[in-house]
Amino acid sequence: MMEEMENWKNELDNNGFVHIPNQNAAKLNDIITNLGEVIMETDVKVNIESRALVTSTRELDFHTDHHKAKYIIWFCHKQTSDGGYSIAINAENLYNQLEKEQQDALKKIELFEHKVFPGDKESNPLVIEEQGNLKFYYSFWLVRDEDKNNDALKRFRELIAQSSYAKIRLEEKDIFIVNNHKCFHGRTEIKGSTDRFLKRYWIN
């Protein structure tokens, strides 16, 4: 288990995500324990009456979750019959394709904060550098009006739209983990059955 865990951590650090097929609840708990502490647990199910994107059948564009979650883990209990693919892209690789001036401009942009925990701030930087490591916080619906026409952000969004990305169909008992500070994730439209059920864990 320890060697496997080190390999998965290396993938999370280097690629930003890892897909681990056909695991059981005990292995899931081992992985969670090795990665950190669960700060939120969510049932990701389709709810037609909900206004939230995550519980809709609509496509969910690339984003990060709350910045306090370093890792996000999904455990697939049931998949839809059509669509619902998990997608992921390495944000740091995209950022490194920008000109230095564009990178500096992105560091000045703050997005509205996910208001989830007590003490959450009003905003959070799109990108910050801590001890030589870049951390990203991005959700297209949290961009402030004054930044929507920012040239650097528009170029960054172009790179997101134009670049290749991982597209993974999670089957029952699959585990999918992303480094929430390094990797943008999303989901394709759910076109088939609406009994899709994933358990999501935010790990600090």
MIDOSE-1310 file (N, C-alpha, C; in nm, 2 decimals, decimal comma, always signed):
residues 204
mmee	+0,08/-0,12/+0,00/+0,00/+0,00/+0,00/+0,09/+0,13/+0,00; +0,19/+0,13/+0,08/+0,28/+0,25/+0,09/+0,34/+0,28/-0,05; +0,39/+0,18/-0,12/+0,45/+0,21/-0,25/+0,35/+0,26/-0,35; +0,23/+0,19/-0,34/+0,12/+0,24/-0,43/+0,09/+0,39/-0,40
menw	+0,08/+0,42/-0,27/+0,04/+0,55/-0,23/+0,14/+0,65/-0,27; +0,27/+0,62/-0,27/+0,37/+0,71/-0,31/+0,36/+0,73/-0,46; +0,33/+0,63/-0,54/+0,31/+0,64/-0,68/+0,20/+0,73/-0,71; +0,09/+0,72/-0,64/-0,03/+0,80/-0,66/+0,00/+0,95/-0,62
knel	+0,07/+0,97/-0,51/+0,10/+1,10/-0,47/+0,19/+1,17/-0,58; +0,28/+1,09/-0,63/+0,37/+1,15/-0,74/+0,29/+1,19/-0,86; +0,19/+1,11/-0,90/+0,10/+1,14/-1,01/+0,02/+1,27/-0,98; -0,03/+1,28/-0,85/-0,10/+1,40/-0,81/-0,01/+1,53/-0,82
dnng	+0,11/+1,51/-0,78/+0,21/+1,63/-0,78/+0,25/+1,66/-0,92; +0,27/+1,56/-1,01/+0,32/+1,59/-1,14/+0,21/+1,61/-1,24; +0,11/+1,53/-1,24/+0,00/+1,54/-1,34/-0,12/+1,61/-1,29; -0,14/+1,61/-1,16/-0,26/+1,68/-1,10/-0,38/+1,59/-1,07
fvhi	-0,37/+1,47/-1,12/-0,49/+1,38/-1,10/-0,44/+1,23/-1,11; -0,53/+1,14/-1,06/-0,50/+1,00/-1,07/-0,63/+0,92/-1,07; -0,65/+0,82/-1,16/-0,76/+0,74/-1,17/-0,73/+0,60/-1,12; -0,80/+0,55/-1,02/-0,77/+0,42/-0,96/-0,89/+0,33/-0,97
pnqn	-0,89/+0,24/-1,07/-1,01/+0,16/-1,09/-1,04/+0,05/-0,99; -1,17/+0,02/-0,97/-1,21/-0,10/-0,90/-1,15/-0,12/-0,76; -1,19/-0,03/-0,67/-1,14/-0,04/-0,53/-1,26/-0,06/-0,44; -1,22/-0,10/-0,32/-1,33/-0,12/-0,22/-1,33/-0,01/-0,11
aakl	-1,42/-0,01/-0,02/-1,43/+0,09/+0,08/-1,31/+0,10/+0,17; -1,25/-0,02/+0,20/-1,13/-0,02/+0,29/-1,02/+0,05/+0,22; -1,00/+0,03/+0,09/-0,89/+0,10/+0,02/-0,92/+0,25/+0,01; -1,04/+0,28/-0,01/-1,08/+0,42/-0,01/-1,04/+0,49/+0,12
ndii	-1,07/+0,43/+0,23/-1,04/+0,48/+0,36/-0,89/+0,49/+0,38; -0,82/+0,40/+0,33/-0,67/+0,40/+0,34/-0,62/+0,52/+0,27; -0,67/+0,54/+0,15/-0,62/+0,66/+0,07/-0,65/+0,79/+0,13; -0,78/+0,80/+0,18/-0,82/+0,92/+0,25/-0,72/+0,95/+0,37
tnlg	-0,70/+0,85/+0,45/-0,61/+0,86/+0,57/-0,47/+0,91/+0,53; -0,42/+0,85/+0,42/-0,29/+0,89/+0,38/-0,28/+1,03/+0,32; -0,39/+1,08/+0,26/-0,38/+1,21/+0,20/-0,41/+1,33/+0,30; -0,49/+1,30/+0,40/-0,52/+1,41/+0,50/-0,65/+1,39/+0,57
evim	-0,71/+1,50/+0,60/-0,84/+1,50/+0,68/-0,96/+1,55/+0,59; -1,07/+1,48/+0,61/-1,19/+1,51/+0,53/-1,25/+1,64/+0,60; -1,27/+1,74/+0,52/-1,33/+1,86/+0,57/-1,47/+1,88/+0,51; -1,51/+1,80/+0,41/-1,65/+1,80/+0,37/-1,67/+1,67/+0,28
etdv	-1,79/+1,62/+0,30/-1,83/+1,50/+0,23/-1,96/+1,53/+0,16; -1,98/+1,49/+0,03/-2,10/+1,53/-0,04/-2,14/+1,42/-0,13; -2,27/+1,39/-0,13/-2,34/+1,30/-0,22/-2,36/+1,37/-0,35; -2,29/+1,33/-0,46/-2,31/+1,40/-0,59/-2,41/+1,32/-0,67
kvni	-2,54/+1,36/-0,66/-2,65/+1,29/-0,73/-2,73/+1,40/-0,82; -2,79/+1,35/-0,92/-2,87/+1,44/-1,00/-3,00/+1,48/-0,93; -3,02/+1,61/-0,92/-3,15/+1,66/-0,86/-3,20/+1,76/-0,96; -3,30/+1,72/-1,04/-3,36/+1,81/-1,14/-3,40/+1,94/-1,09
esra	-3,45/+1,94/-0,96/-3,51/+2,07/-0,91/-3,40/+2,16/-0,85; -3,28/+2,11/-0,84/-3,17/+2,19/-0,78/-3,12/+2,29/-0,88; -3,08/+2,41/-0,84/-3,02/+2,51/-0,93/-2,86/+2,49/-0,93; -2,81/+2,41/-0,85/-2,66/+2,39/-0,84/-2,62/+2,31/-0,96
lvts	-2,51/+2,35/-1,02/-2,45/+2,29/-1,14/-2,41/+2,14/-1,11; -2,35/+2,12/-0,99/-2,30/+1,99/-0,96/-2,41/+1,88/-0,95; -2,53/+1,92/-0,92/-2,64/+1,83/-0,91/-2,73/+1,83/-1,03; -2,69/+1,91/-1,13/-2,77/+1,91/-1,26/-2,72/+1,81/-1,35
trel	-2,78/+1,80/-1,47/-2,73/+1,71/-1,57/-2,65/+1,78/-1,67; -2,63/+1,92/-1,65/-2,55/+2,00/-1,75/-2,40/+1,97/-1,74; -2,34/+2,01/-1,85/-2,19/+2,01/-1,86/-2,14/+2,10/-1,75; -2,03/+2,06/-1,68/-1,97/+2,14/-1,58/-1,83/+2,17/-1,63
dfht	-1,80/+2,30/-1,66/-1,68/+2,35/-1,72/-1,56/+2,34/-1,62; -1,44/+2,35/-1,66/-1,32/+2,34/-1,58/-1,32/+2,44/-1,47; -1,29/+2,39/-1,35/-1,29/+2,48/-1,23/-1,21/+2,41/-1,12; -1,19/+2,48/-1,01/-1,14/+2,42/-0,88/-1,26/+2,43/-0,78
dhhk	-1,25/+2,35/-0,67/-1,34/+2,36/-0,56/-1,28/+2,46/-0,46; -1,34/+2,45/-0,34/-1,29/+2,54/-0,23/-1,14/+2,53/-0,21; -1,08/+2,65/-0,19/-0,93/+2,65/-0,18/-0,88/+2,57/-0,06; -0,96/+2,55/+0,04/-0,91/+2,47/+0,16/-0,90/+2,32/+0,13
akyi	-0,96/+2,28/+0,02/-0,94/+2,14/-0,01/-0,82/+2,12/-0,10; -0,72/+2,06/-0,05/-0,60/+2,04/-0,14/-0,63/+1,92/-0,24; -0,70/+1,82/-0,19/-0,73/+1,71/-0,28/-0,88/+1,69/-0,28; -0,93/+1,65/-0,39/-1,07/+1,61/-0,40/-1,08/+1,46/-0,45
iwfc	-1,15/+1,38/-0,38/-1,17/+1,24/-0,41/-1,31/+1,21/-0,44; -1,33/+1,14/-0,55/-1,47/+1,09/-0,59/-1,46/+0,94/-0,58; -1,56/+0,88/-0,52/-1,58/+0,73/-0,53/-1,71/+0,70/-0,60; -1,70/+0,63/-0,71/-1,82/+0,61/-0,79/-1,90/+0,49/-0,74
hkqt	-2,03/+0,52/-0,70/-2,12/+0,41/-0,66/-2,20/+0,36/-0,78; -2,24/+0,46/-0,87/-2,32/+0,43/-0,99/-2,30/+0,53/-1,10; -2,28/+0,49/-1,22/-2,26/+0,58/-1,33/-2,38/+0,59/-1,42; -2,39/+0,70/-1,49/-2,50/+0,71/-1,58/-2,48/+0,62/-1,71
sdgg	-2,59/+0,60/-1,78/-2,58/+0,51/-1,90/-2,51/+0,58/-2,02; -2,51/+0,72/-2,01/-2,45/+0,79/-2,13/-2,40/+0,93/-2,07; -2,28/+0,96/-2,10/-2,22/+1,09/-2,06/-2,16/+1,08/-1,92; -2,15/+1,20/-1,86/-2,11/+1,21/-1,72/-1,96/+1,18/-1,70
ysia	-1,88/+1,20/-1,81/-1,73/+1,18/-1,80/-1,67/+1,28/-1,71; -1,57/+1,24/-1,63/-1,49/+1,33/-1,55/-1,38/+1,38/-1,64; -1,35/+1,51/-1,63/-1,25/+1,57/-1,72/-1,15/+1,65/-1,63; -1,02/+1,65/-1,67/-0,92/+1,71/-1,58/-0,81/+1,77/-1,67
inae	-0,75/+1,88/-1,63/-0,65/+1,95/-1,71/-0,55/+2,01/-1,61; -0,42/+2,00/-1,64/-0,32/+2,05/-1,55/-0,31/+2,21/-1,57; -0,35/+2,28/-1,47/-0,35/+2,43/-1,47/-0,21/+2,49/-1,48; -0,11/+2,43/-1,42/+0,02/+2,48/-1,42/+0,08/+2,47/-1,56
nlyn	+0,05/+2,37/-1,63/+0,11/+2,35/-1,77/+0,05/+2,47/-1,86; -0,08/+2,50/-1,84/-0,14/+2,61/-1,91/-0,08/+2,74/-1,88; -0,06/+2,76/-1,75/+0,00/+2,89/-1,70/+0,14/+2,91/-1,75; +0,21/+2,80/-1,76/+0,35/+2,81/-1,81/+0,36/+2,85/-1,96
qlek	+0,25/+2,84/-2,03/+0,24/+2,88/-2,17/+0,22/+3,03/-2,19; +0,19/+3,10/-2,09/+0,16/+3,24/-2,09/+0,29/+3,32/-2,09; +0,28/+3,44/-2,15/+0,39/+3,54/-2,14/+0,40/+3,58/-1,99; +0,52/+3,62/-1,95/+0,55/+3,67/-1,81/+0,45/+3,78/-1,77
eqqd	+0,42/+3,87/-1,86/+0,33/+3,98/-1,82/+0,19/+3,93/-1,80; +0,15/+3,82/-1,87/+0,02/+3,76/-1,85/+0,01/+3,69/-1,72; +0,12/+3,62/-1,69/+0,13/+3,55/-1,56/+0,12/+3,64/-1,45; +0,19/+3,75/-1,46/+0,18/+3,86/-1,35/+0,04/+3,92/-1,34
alkk	-0,02/+3,93/-1,45/-0,16/+3,99/-1,45/-0,26/+3,89/-1,38; -0,24/+3,76/-1,40/-0,33/+3,67/-1,34/-0,31/+3,67/-1,19; -0,19/+3,69/-1,14/-0,16/+3,69/-1,00/-0,24/+3,81/-0,93; -0,28/+3,91/-1,00/-0,35/+4,02/-0,95/-0,50/+4,01/-0,95
ielf	-0,55/+3,90/-1,01/-0,69/+3,88/-1,02/-0,74/+3,79/-0,90; -0,85/+3,84/-0,83/-0,91/+3,76/-0,73/-1,05/+3,73/-0,77; -1,09/+3,61/-0,73/-1,23/+3,56/-0,77/-1,31/+3,55/-0,64; -1,44/+3,56/-0,66/-1,53/+3,55/-0,54/-1,50/+3,41/-0,47
ehkv	-1,51/+3,41/-0,34/-1,48/+3,29/-0,27/-1,61/+3,20/-0,26; -1,59/+3,07/-0,26/-1,69/+2,98/-0,23/-1,72/+3,00/-0,08; -1,84/+3,05/-0,04/-1,87/+3,07/+0,10/-1,93/+2,94/+0,16; -1,84/+2,86/+0,22/-1,87/+2,73/+0,27/-1,85/+2,72/+0,42
fpgd	-1,73/+2,77/+0,46/-1,68/+2,75/+0,60/-1,69/+2,89/+0,68; -1,70/+2,88/+0,81/-1,70/+3,01/+0,89/-1,56/+3,08/+0,87; -1,57/+3,21/+0,85/-1,45/+3,28/+0,83/-1,40/+3,29/+0,69; -1,47/+3,23/+0,59/-1,43/+3,24/+0,45/-1,43/+3,39/+0,41
kesn	-1,32/+3,42/+0,33/-1,30/+3,56/+0,29/-1,40/+3,59/+0,17; -1,40/+3,72/+0,13/-1,49/+3,76/+0,02/-1,43/+3,71/-0,12; -1,29/+3,70/-0,12/-1,23/+3,67/-0,25/-1,10/+3,59/-0,22; -1,05/+3,53/-0,33/-0,93/+3,45/-0,32/-0,85/+3,46/-0,45
plvi	-0,72/+3,47/-0,45/-0,64/+3,49/-0,57/-0,66/+3,37/-0,67; -0,66/+3,41/-0,79/-0,66/+3,31/-0,90/-0,54/+3,22/-0,90; -0,42/+3,28/-0,87/-0,30/+3,21/-0,87/-0,20/+3,28/-0,77; -0,14/+3,20/-0,68/-0,04/+3,25/-0,59/+0,08/+3,16/-0,59
eeqg	+0,19/+3,21/-0,55/+0,31/+3,13/-0,54/+0,35/+3,12/-0,39; +0,36/+3,00/-0,34/+0,40/+2,97/-0,20/+0,52/+2,88/-0,20; +0,63/+2,92/-0,14/+0,75/+2,84/-0,13/+0,79/+2,77/-0,27; +0,78/+2,85/-0,37/+0,81/+2,81/-0,51/+0,71/+2,72/-0,57
nlkf	+0,59/+2,70/-0,51/+0,48/+2,62/-0,57/+0,37/+2,71/-0,60; +0,31/+2,69/-0,72/+0,19/+2,76/-0,76/+0,06/+2,69/-0,71; -0,03/+2,78/-0,67/-0,16/+2,73/-0,63/-0,27/+2,80/-0,71; -0,36/+2,73/-0,76/-0,47/+2,79/-0,85/-0,60/+2,78/-0,78
yysf	-0,69/+2,88/-0,81/-0,82/+2,88/-0,76/-0,91/+2,94/-0,87; -0,99/+2,86/-0,93/-1,06/+2,91/-1,05/-1,19/+2,85/-1,07; -1,29/+2,93/-1,09/-1,43/+2,89/-1,13/-1,49/+2,99/-1,22; -1,53/+2,96/-1,34/-1,58/+3,06/-1,43/-1,69/+3,14/-1,38
wlvr	-1,77/+3,08/-1,29/-1,89/+3,16/-1,24/-1,85/+3,25/-1,13; -1,73/+3,25/-1,08/-1,68/+3,33/-0,97/-1,59/+3,45/-1,01; -1,57/+3,46/-1,14/-1,50/+3,58/-1,19/-1,57/+3,70/-1,17; -1,51/+3,81/-1,12/-1,58/+3,93/-1,09/-1,60/+4,01/-1,22
dedk	-1,70/+4,09/-1,23/-1,74/+4,16/-1,35/-1,62/+4,24/-1,41; -1,54/+4,31/-1,32/-1,43/+4,39/-1,36/-1,32/+4,32/-1,43; -1,32/+4,18/-1,41/-1,21/+4,10/-1,46/-1,25/+4,02/-1,58; -1,37/+4,02/-1,62/-1,42/+3,93/-1,73/-1,35/+3,96/-1,86
nnda	-1,31/+4,09/-1,88/-1,25/+4,13/-2,01/-1,10/+4,15/-1,99; -1,05/+4,10/-1,88/-0,90/+4,10/-1,87/-0,83/+4,02/-1,98; -0,74/+4,08/-2,05/-0,67/+4,01/-2,16/-0,60/+3,89/-2,12; -0,53/+3,89/-2,00/-0,46/+3,77/-1,96/-0,55/+3,66/-1,92
lkrf	-0,66/+3,69/-1,86/-0,76/+3,59/-1,82/-0,83/+3,53/-1,95; -0,86/+3,62/-2,05/-0,92/+3,57/-2,17/-0,82/+3,48/-2,24; -0,69/+3,51/-2,24/-0,59/+3,42/-2,30/-0,58/+3,29/-2,23; -0,59/+3,29/-2,09/-0,58/+3,17/-2,01/-0,70/+3,09/-2,04
reli	-0,82/+3,15/-2,06/-0,94/+3,07/-2,09/-0,93/+3,01/-2,23; -0,87/+3,08/-2,32/-0,85/+3,03/-2,45/-0,76/+2,90/-2,45; -0,66/+2,91/-2,37/-0,57/+2,79/-2,36/-0,65/+2,67/-2,30; -0,73/+2,70/-2,20/-0,81/+2,59/-2,14/-0,90/+2,53/-2,24
aqss	-0,97/+2,61/-2,33/-1,06/+2,56/-2,43/-0,99/+2,49/-2,54; -0,87/+2,53/-2,57/-0,80/+2,47/-2,69/-0,71/+2,35/-2,66; -0,68/+2,33/-2,53/-0,58/+2,23/-2,49/-0,64/+2,09/-2,48; -0,56/+1,99/-2,50/-0,61/+1,85/-2,47/-0,63/+1,83/-2,32
yaki	-0,71/+1,74/-2,29/-0,74/+1,71/-2,14/-0,78/+1,56/-2,13; -0,77/+1,52/-2,00/-0,81/+1,38/-1,97/-0,96/+1,37/-1,96; -1,01/+1,27/-2,02/-1,16/+1,24/-2,02/-1,18/+1,10/-1,97; -1,23/+1,08/-1,85/-1,23/+0,95/-1,78/-1,38/+0,92/-1,75
rlee	-1,42/+0,80/-1,78/-1,55/+0,74/-1,74/-1,53/+0,66/-1,62; -1,58/+0,71/-1,51/-1,57/+0,63/-1,38/-1,67/+0,53/-1,38; -1,63/+0,40/-1,35/-1,72/+0,29/-1,33/-1,74/+0,26/-1,18; -1,84/+0,18/-1,15/-1,86/+0,15/-1,01/-1,74/+0,10/-0,94
kdif	-1,71/+0,16/-0,83/-1,60/+0,13/-0,74/-1,47/+0,20/-0,78; -1,47/+0,28/-0,89/-1,35/+0,36/-0,93/-1,33/+0,48/-0,84; -1,21/+0,51/-0,82/-1,17/+0,63/-0,74/-1,10/+0,73/-0,83; -1,14/+0,85/-0,82/-1,07/+0,96/-0,90/-1,03/+1,07/-0,80
ivnn	-0,90/+1,11/-0,81/-0,85/+1,21/-0,72/-0,78/+1,32/-0,80; -0,81/+1,45/-0,76/-0,74/+1,56/-0,82/-0,67/+1,64/-0,72; -0,56/+1,70/-0,75/-0,49/+1,80/-0,67/-0,56/+1,93/-0,70; -0,64/+1,97/-0,61/-0,73/+2,09/-0,63/-0,66/+2,22/-0,64
hkcf	-0,53/+2,22/-0,60/-0,45/+2,34/-0,62/-0,37/+2,35/-0,75; -0,37/+2,24/-0,82/-0,29/+2,22/-0,94/-0,37/+2,19/-1,07; -0,49/+2,13/-1,05/-0,56/+2,07/-1,16/-0,70/+2,13/-1,16; -0,75/+2,16/-1,28/-0,89/+2,20/-1,30/-0,97/+2,08/-1,34
hgrt	-1,09/+2,07/-1,29/-1,17/+1,95/-1,32/-1,31/+1,99/-1,37; -1,38/+1,90/-1,42/-1,52/+1,92/-1,46/-1,59/+1,79/-1,50; -1,70/+1,81/-1,57/-1,78/+1,69/-1,61/-1,85/+1,72/-1,74; -1,86/+1,61/-1,82/-1,95/+1,63/-1,94/-2,09/+1,61/-1,91
eikg	-2,18/+1,65/-2,00/-2,32/+1,65/-1,98/-2,37/+1,50/-1,95; -2,46/+1,49/-1,85/-2,52/+1,36/-1,82/-2,64/+1,34/-1,91; -2,63/+1,25/-2,01/-2,73/+1,24/-2,11/-2,82/+1,12/-2,09; -2,78/+1,02/-2,01/-2,85/+0,90/-1,99/-2,93/+0,89/-1,86
stdr	-2,92/+0,78/-1,79/-3,00/+0,76/-1,67/-2,95/+0,87/-1,57; -3,05/+0,91/-1,48/-3,01/+1,02/-1,38/-2,99/+0,96/-1,24; -2,96/+0,83/-1,23/-2,93/+0,77/-1,10/-2,79/+0,76/-1,07; -2,71/+0,84/-1,15/-2,56/+0,85/-1,12/-2,54/+0,90/-0,98
flkr	-2,44/+0,83/-0,91/-2,41/+0,86/-0,77/-2,26/+0,85/-0,75; -2,20/+0,96/-0,72/-2,06/+0,97/-0,67/-2,06/+1,03/-0,53; -1,97/+0,98/-0,45/-1,94/+1,04/-0,32/-1,81/+1,12/-0,33; -1,82/+1,25/-0,29/-1,71/+1,34/-0,30/-1,66/+1,38/-0,17
ywin	-1,52/+1,38/-0,16/-1,46/+1,41/-0,03/-1,36/+1,53/-0,06; -1,37/+1,63/+0,02/-1,27/+1,74/+0,02/-1,17/+1,71/+0,13; -1,04/+1,70/+0,09/-0,93/+1,66/+0,18/-0,84/+1,78/+0,20; -0,81/+1,81/+0,33/-0,72/+1,92/+0,37/-0,59/+1,85/+0,41
